[in-house]
């Protein structure tokens, strides 16, 4: 685990050299997403201007089990999948 200062140093360095890897690291550091979720992401599912991941499942899950825990219907089984990055 990195300290906040170490994370800042890492992100600053990577941002100067590889923008895509920078976005990957930011998502990993601040969303709590699992590695498989991050690796499954595609650029067309990211809205960096709006700080949102869109698509089935987003990053935060929001899937069937979480809907049932909230008492929501699972009809259709679809998830709007928008997850904020903030």
MIDOSE-1310 file (N, C-alpha, C; in nm, 2 decimals, decimal comma, always signed):
residues 86
xxxx	+0,08/-0,12/+0,00/+0,00/+0,00/+0,00/+0,09/+0,12/+0,00; +0,05/+0,22/-0,08/+0,13/+0,34/-0,09/+0,08/+0,45/+0,00; +0,17/+0,53/+0,05/+0,13/+0,65/+0,13/+0,07/+0,75/+0,03; -0,01/+0,85/+0,08/-0,06/+0,95/-0,02/+0,05/+1,02/-0,09
xxxx	+0,16/+1,05/-0,03/+0,28/+1,12/-0,09/+0,34/+1,03/-0,20; +0,35/+0,90/-0,17/+0,40/+0,80/-0,27/+0,31/+0,79/-0,39; +0,18/+0,79/-0,37/+0,08/+0,78/-0,47/+0,08/+0,90/-0,56; +0,10/+1,02/-0,50/+0,11/+1,14/-0,57/+0,23/+1,15/-0,66
xxxx	+0,34/+1,10/-0,61/+0,47/+1,09/-0,69/+0,45/+1,00/-0,80; +0,40/+0,88/-0,78/+0,38/+0,78/-0,88/+0,28/+0,84/-0,99; +0,17/+0,89/-0,95/+0,07/+0,94/-1,05/+0,13/+1,06/-1,13; +0,21/+1,15/-1,07/+0,27/+1,26/-1,13/+0,37/+1,21/-1,24
xxxx	+0,45/+1,11/-1,20/+0,55/+1,06/-1,30/+0,48/+0,99/-1,42; +0,39/+0,90/-1,39/+0,32/+0,83/-1,49/+0,24/+0,92/-1,59; +0,18/+1,02/-1,53/+0,10/+1,12/-1,61/+0,19/+1,18/-1,72; +0,31/+1,20/-1,69/+0,40/+1,27/-1,79/+0,45/+1,17/-1,90
xxxx	+0,43/+1,04/-1,88/+0,49/+0,94/-1,97/+0,39/+0,85/-2,04; +0,27/+0,83/-1,98/+0,18/+0,73/-2,03/+0,04/+0,76/-1,98; -0,04/+0,84/-2,06/-0,17/+0,89/-2,02/-0,27/+0,78/-1,99; -0,26/+0,67/-2,07/-0,36/+0,56/-2,05/-0,33/+0,49/-1,92
xxxx	-0,20/+0,46/-1,90/-0,16/+0,39/-1,77/-0,20/+0,48/-1,65; -0,18/+0,61/-1,67/-0,22/+0,71/-1,56/-0,37/+0,69/-1,53; -0,46/+0,69/-1,63/-0,60/+0,67/-1,61/-0,63/+0,54/-1,54; -0,56/+0,43/-1,58/-0,58/+0,30/-1,52/-0,54/+0,31/-1,37
xxxx	-0,43/+0,37/-1,34/-0,38/+0,39/-1,20/-0,48/+0,47/-1,11; -0,53/+0,58/-1,17/-0,62/+0,66/-1,10/-0,75/+0,58/-1,07; -0,80/+0,51/-1,17/-0,92/+0,43/-1,14/-0,89/+0,32/-1,04; -0,78/+0,26/-1,04/-0,74/+0,16/-0,94/-0,73/+0,22/-0,80
xxxx	-0,67/+0,34/-0,79/-0,65/+0,40/-0,66/-0,77/+0,45/-0,60; -0,87/+0,51/-0,68/-0,97/+0,58/-0,62/-1,11/+0,52/-0,64; -1,13/+0,41/-0,71/-1,26/+0,36/-0,72/-1,29/+0,23/-0,64; -1,18/+0,16/-0,60/-1,20/+0,04/-0,53/-1,23/-0,08/-0,63
xxxx	-1,22/-0,05/-0,76/-1,25/-0,16/-0,85/-1,15/-0,27/-0,84; -1,19/-0,39/-0,88/-1,10/-0,50/-0,88/-1,03/-0,51/-1,01; -0,91/-0,58/-1,01/-0,83/-0,58/-1,13/-0,91/-0,63/-1,25; -0,99/-0,73/-1,24/-1,06/-0,78/-1,36/-1,16/-0,68/-1,41
xxxx	-1,22/-0,60/-1,32/-1,31/-0,49/-1,37/-1,23/-0,38/-1,44; -1,11/-0,35/-1,39/-1,03/-0,25/-1,46/-0,98/-0,30/-1,60; -0,94/-0,42/-1,60/-0,89/-0,48/-1,73/-1,00/-0,50/-1,83; -1,12/-0,51/-1,79/-1,24/-0,53/-1,88/-1,29/-0,40/-1,93
xxxx	-1,24/-0,29/-1,88/-1,29/-0,16/-1,93/-1,24/-0,13/-2,07; -1,32/-0,05/-2,14/-1,28/-0,01/-2,27/-1,30/+0,14/-2,28; -1,22/+0,21/-2,36/-1,22/+0,36/-2,36/-1,35/+0,41/-2,40; -1,43/+0,34/-2,48/-1,57/+0,39/-2,51/-1,66/+0,39/-2,39
xxxx	-1,62/+0,32/-2,28/-1,71/+0,32/-2,16/-1,67/+0,42/-2,06; -1,57/+0,50/-2,09/-1,52/+0,61/-2,00/-1,56/+0,74/-2,05; -1,61/+0,82/-1,96/-1,64/+0,96/-1,99/-1,55/+1,04/-1,89; -1,43/+1,07/-1,93/-1,34/+1,14/-1,85/-1,38/+1,28/-1,82
xxxx	-1,45/+1,35/-1,91/-1,50/+1,48/-1,89/-1,60/+1,49/-1,78; -1,68/+1,38/-1,77/-1,79/+1,38/-1,67/-1,75/+1,29/-1,55; -1,63/+1,23/-1,55/-1,58/+1,14/-1,44/-1,68/+1,03/-1,42; -1,72/+0,96/-1,53/-1,81/+0,85/-1,51/-1,77/+0,73/-1,60
xxxx	-1,79/+0,61/-1,55/-1,78/+0,49/-1,62/-1,92/+0,45/-1,66; -1,94/+0,42/-1,79/-2,08/+0,38/-1,83/-2,07/+0,24/-1,89; -2,18/+0,17/-1,88/-2,19/+0,04/-1,94/-2,24/-0,06/-1,84; -2,26/-0,18/-1,88/-2,31/-0,29/-1,80/-2,22/-0,31/-1,68
xxxx	-2,27/-0,28/-1,56/-2,19/-0,31/-1,44/-2,11/-0,19/-1,39; -2,07/-0,10/-1,48/-1,98/+0,01/-1,44/-1,86/-0,04/-1,37; -1,82/+0,03/-1,27/-1,70/-0,02/-1,19/-1,75/-0,07/-1,06; -1,86/-0,01/-1,01/-1,90/-0,04/-0,87/-1,99/-0,16/-0,86
xxxx	-2,00/-0,23/-0,97/-2,09/-0,35/-0,96/-2,23/-0,31/-0,98; -2,31/-0,29/-0,87/-2,45/-0,25/-0,89/-2,53/-0,36/-0,95; -2,48/-0,48/-0,94/-2,55/-0,59/-1,00/-2,67/-0,64/-0,93; -2,70/-0,76/-0,96/-2,82/-0,83/-0,91/-2,82/-0,84/-0,76
xxxx	-2,72/-0,88/-0,70/-2,72/-0,90/-0,55/-2,74/-0,76/-0,48; -2,67/-0,66/-0,53/-2,69/-0,53/-0,47/-2,83/-0,47/-0,48; -2,89/-0,50/-0,60/-3,03/-0,45/-0,62/-3,12/-0,52/-0,53; -3,10/-0,65/-0,51/-3,19/-0,73/-0,42/-3,17/-0,69/-0,27
xxxx	-3,05/-0,65/-0,23/-3,02/-0,60/-0,10/-3,10/-0,47/-0,08; -3,11/-0,39/-0,18/-3,18/-0,26/-0,17/-3,33/-0,28/-0,18; -3,38/-0,40/-0,21/-3,52/-0,43/-0,23/-3,57/-0,39/-0,36; -3,48/-0,37/-0,46/-3,53/-0,33/-0,59/-3,56/-0,46/-0,68
xxxx	-3,64/-0,44/-0,78/-3,67/-0,54/-0,87/-3,55/-0,58/-0,96; -3,55/-0,70/-1,00/-3,44/-0,75/-1,09/-3,50/-0,78/-1,23; -3,61/-0,73/-1,26/-3,67/-0,75/-1,39/-3,59/-0,70/-1,50; -3,57/-0,78/-1,60/-3,48/-0,74/-1,71/-3,34/-0,76/-1,68
xxxx	-3,29/-0,76/-1,56/-3,16/-0,80/-1,53/-3,05/-0,70/-1,57; -3,10/-0,59/-1,64/-3,00/-0,49/-1,69/-2,96/-0,40/-1,58; -2,84/-0,35/-1,59/-2,79/-0,25/-1,50/-2,75/-0,13/-1,58; -2,79/-0,01/-1,54/-2,75/+0,11/-1,62/-2,61/+0,13/-1,61
xxxx	-2,54/+0,08/-1,51/-2,40/+0,07/-1,50/-2,32/+0,20/-1,49; -2,38/+0,31/-1,46/-2,30/+0,44/-1,45/-2,24/+0,44/-1,31; -2,11/+0,46/-1,31/-2,04/+0,47/-1,18/-1,96/+0,59/-1,18; -1,97/+0,67/-1,08/-1,90/+0,80/-1,07/-1,75/+0,77/-1,03
xx	-1,66/+0,85/-1,07/-1,52/+0,83/-1,04/-1,47/+0,92/-0,93; -1,56/+1,00/-0,88/-1,52/+1,09/-0,77/-1,52/+1,03/-0,64
